[in-house]
Amino acid sequence: MDIKITIIDRQGIPHKIDAPTDMNMNVMELVRSYELAPDGTIGICGGMAMCASCQCYVLSNHELPEKSDDEDAMLAEAFHVKENSRLGCQLHIKPEMEGLQIELAPES
């Protein structure tokens, strides 16, 4: 089953995309598969929460899983961090994320 997610790219352009909930994909992989960020600028560590290249801002009011210690530590060192910052690689696509709105953080 697909859900609709809006991702605002680094140029400020919103993209309403279909996100599969049955493939265990995360937001970073979604951004990559839809090519919403240039190659080599997102998911540099491969989704291990070891870089902040997939940092995004959660704009909608969704209940999301708590940040892991790794995600918290990585965001503590990242640039452009806001209160609503998350690492896209740590947000796995689930049905309850229907209508999620996120914005990609600027490249550091």
C-alpha positions, 0 to 999 in steps of 0.5 A: 500500500502506498501513502502520500508524502510531501518532500520539499527539496533543497530548492524549496520545491514541494514534491507529492510522492507515493511512498510504499509502506511494504518495502521497509524503505526510509525517507532517505531512500525515498529521496534517492529513488525519486532523485530529489537531491543530487547524487552524493549529497544525501545518504552518504553513509548508507543510512547508518546514522553516521552522517547528517546528509539526509537531515530533514525538517518534519513540518507536519504534526505526525507522531514519529518514532523516538530518536535513537541515541545514534540519531540524537548524537549525529544531530548534535554535531550536524549543521542547520539543526532545528527542533524538528530535525530528523535523519531521513534514514531513521524514518521508516515509511509506515501507513500512519505517516500518510500526509507527512510533510518534510523539508530537506535540510540545506547541504552542510 
